[in-house]
Amino acid sequence: MVGSEDIGKSLEGARSGAGEAAQALTAILQTQYLRYLIIASWAVGLWGTVGTLQAVLWFVATVAAGSVRGAFERRMSGRVDAGWGLIFPAVATVTTAAWASAPLLAWFSPSSFGQSLAVALLISGYVLVFSQLRSSPKQAIVISSPYSVVALIILGSLWGGPEFMPFLSIMPFTAAGLFVLVTMTMLREERIKAFQEHQAHLIEELQGARDKADAANQAKSNFLGVISHELRTPMNGVLGAAQLLGSTRLESTQREYLSIIRNSGDNLLHLLNDILDMTKIEAGKMTFEVIDIGLEDLHRRVTGPFAAQAEAKGLQFVSTFEGEAPSVVRGDPLRVCQVIQNLLSNAVKFTDTGTIHYVVRSRRINDKRVAFDFSVTDSGAGIAPADLERLFQPFTQVDASSTRRFGGTGLGLTIARRMANIMGGDIQVELIVGQGSTFTLSVEAEVVEWQPMQEAEAIDAEVGEGDSLSVLVVEDHPVNRMILEAWLGSAGHTTASAENGQIAVDMAAGQLFDLIIMDVNMPVMDGLSATRLIRAEGANAETPIAVLSASARHEDHEAGLHAGADAYLNKPIDFAALAQLMQKVRGGRSAMQGATESVQTAAAA
């Protein structure tokens, strides 16, 4: 059966009277090769009754008529809806006459079996037409009319004889069979049509549900973007004030309370970052930077905090490096650190006594690729195999009881594994109940340098004599503004402040500054608009500008830099990162822009 799908599509637009012709034509074209098999079988039946010559002549004539009809039907397949609907049944009726001649030849043959064969062929002809055109009974009646003519001729030849009534009685029997065939077909097609309509309705409902889910997901992302700013802004005040308070003279009890404030604030900020990271991963918006990473610096950043935590808890922290390791690779140090530090954090958290063993295995793939296995082994209670399936599920903890010892959102390992997958790696787990567990991050990286590089000199954040800077602080939140001014003043800098972008633009028009620290979200005029206006004209058109925002999204960083800023700092402010930036202020905007990448890395770490 050839061309049925394409023909069906081309006939979907048929209207009114052409609609039935289109349906009939489609059905015939779907069986056009089958008709030649049937012609051959009829010819064999005639050969045994009317002889070889008449059977061959009938076969040749019928095949020729079928070929002409097939060519005409193919040409008409795209034109039935253009006024050709009446021509199709006429041509089909004429070619059916060739078929109808077979029962006529058999009836008037001298063979004793001729009349029986004629009746069989006559009924078969009707069945073939109505089966082929079962969805278009009107077309079937028209196209089968040559068989009706043959039946009338045969009936006329029996007039007045004893066989007239038996032959006449065959007609209602045949008509009843055809009626049942057409009726059952129409009922079945009605059921199919109802099913298709129901299916289309379900698809429409699913599409509507998908659109609602997409809208809800977008609303969730927008909500979390707002919450990110609204939560990070007060956290900037809390942690910033705690940093300033820590530099004053405090009693031991006060210093203990201050430590609680800072630790609680850091934990809250960590939970917030976990939720935002999970949201970005689910939305496919998690961004990864590709920069040069010094492995020695990476190891210091990874192990430093946890070696101290393990020691404070009475645990032994052991670092081991195996294999051929390059000195510099390309990747995202923030994301790699985030994954490994999550594994180390869990190891320290869930281990009461014993050893935390951090192993880095390096395997050289070729001159440009290296494979790493970062393994963290603890001596804790371990995890039961039955709990392994829940280990990497979001918002799930192995101990979910109300009496559990350890808190948390249950997002850490989920985020760690998904980040590892995005980087082309994975996290494997080896568990021994009662003896501990081993988590291994496996990932590959591009090699920049195999040989060790000289360590860069540390940047001194202290302000030397004669290096005092004039800084404009643009921040709408009074606590954040106070903290920035206090820190800058303690470092020997002079400051001026503005509550919104419009005031900052007015101040920048008449006074020259060495540095402008610009908040993004402010009333009256936002920081990006103010940055563009300052860059457009005035005394501070070339003054370095550091944009400050509670949003940690990479897109927001890019928006700030495109607006004309030279650096981007996240809230809560890391004063060490800010001091590192300020060391570049005397070098102008180009020096600030060159330091942006390293400062962002330090700030996020």
Steps between C-alpha positions, in 0.01 A plus 500: 500500500677815386439863564215456743628748759593771251176455309298511819665830593438648158132411520433640847380825352227342285160663545131426426451260206872461446539363853360156417701484181812579698428224750427251225812592307715466809361153568559387141854632486580314819417169328602569140763222489262250661257542209747334258519191720120477498489545119744208465287277727186582303682423174596155634133433584391606151772288337346183641153600380512708181833385360852636469447761228206678659666488846823653364314769306295589810818510714685732256203733458432521874867558588520775237185663637642471851829666393319788333278541803798487738685771307188717495445453875857600582469816293169583666625444856565870556211636289186335637413816694532715188185390314615151395280314745248390233763386250654244737188279547430520126847370409484237776160383377624461140805298607285285731307397189806301391481302824124455462547332163652196678173374658323572169752283309467221755116508497470459125783245467409141400658359815267350758694684773471840322181619668629414848828683429306801368298527822820470708680766295199730509474485882881530532494812283244667724695402813825633355352839412313547827798377704729743324256790526337406830533856630324639189189287437358744242819478295492121536145480359599711198827319429343153540223584250661286220443195721137606538469522123646149465258372765207648307626342174526160666159546661355589159646185348316296764162669448222243490728213603515302824831661606367857489374507862803319655735749334281793601505377861881530504476880464349586843740251661794678337360845582455401866863384520621827345279698736652321802851562362438873451316541833771325703766705325322827567450408867865412534608823333269697729670338798839580352394859440370532856826355632703744288293793624547383858872461437519851353316632806747326731793641302351847529458454875858374532627799305301730726641326808851530356451871436373546856799306636739713293331816627519374858867414456568845357311659789708292741823617336388863515397458863835350593679783319317753713550296817870473416534877511271551797677235711855584399455870576421455872761222519753750374413720797519213748829352380658837423417634845636178651828546313531858622408403854762227496773761443413682826599413854257241636468291810522124467123457543427768242743343256326165550162656423651670196631165378148359528362791292760454227465121487120520489514765228745294294277192536192695391686637199616147414143367509384787282772428246405129495137578421597746226749253349237224494253732331752601234596139433135397453442796267815416300650842580797392711804674350857373511809708440804359323818660637852390591522323836820450695469163673704599806275801554194282440612247761565775757156646444334158519673360806579811706166554677436129561843416633439761769147369567623141527775604740252694715282188516792277598522327164810430296498656152731334245557620143660269242590570137561216256592477134633755250326830568524812281558838658229691312176376343194669355161484669274667752680513836189623683287205391776244555564640847128502573468128417813386688430724799152352528655153525755620757233684698288186525804293601588735786134540596419129527829380652548507877837328534775382270634635171387699199708389202502727193664337196562657158588250226617637165521298179653641184278430199714688246697822486182708512269296725518371856256295708450572870351294782438713810421251779383578854503211747365532854488266798140575593205267543462441127178469303282194456463374140122538529545874558729550201214568256381796709847642545500723191131595499421869571364600840571149629720384787591147603384579855167679454372441852403774743789392726771527238832649613585694184297763320511631144283522191615172344604687183878481530567161339224553243661824383848347516409205274308713250788746478740209449275370219490842333882510511508159330580302815320315776510414870538139612443365851662208682330409827598279794243513779670570832836582340434809291446599140694628200363759257695551177461781248628387158551770239727582208666835422699672229867542588662844469838433664654178623798663668454693826462875466652754735260601771371857466578743774221562748316830465525722804159641588640765734502860382844655518582860580398735222269238338175632642217488248193714457206260473134569416274241667160471328270282712134544595513278810625707797658205683694387194605857430620544860700175490674591175586848622628364831725244332633749245562754775687244712720426197589869463274597211268800476140436403191675372161329482185511289163336569404438137631516147371848425686654796812310393479639145463854637796457736717342232435796269674745734755301702779267388527162676762226485244220529119466488330206676155478342206297631273362223148500646406844634194728491474809274779374270665157498874449499532383139321809367715723721816326375403563138438872570831540686682331211327725247652828622643683799809500718470130587448356152823299539479437874505129593153378604434182699138384481356349818192273502328229699449295183755227434381420147756505220255687275480782755879520515510537121227767508705705748816477292310588179361808675854632541613356834854367536442245776214316667470411869231287663323564824577421778823689432829316536727780622814307404375486139411872513848582637653297219304704247599827660867413456435536124319835513816707441555309178170628358214318336716258301672375817162458670361303208803273498448424867126433468525128428734421789300714741175327406667164558622607843166653593299191413743266672 
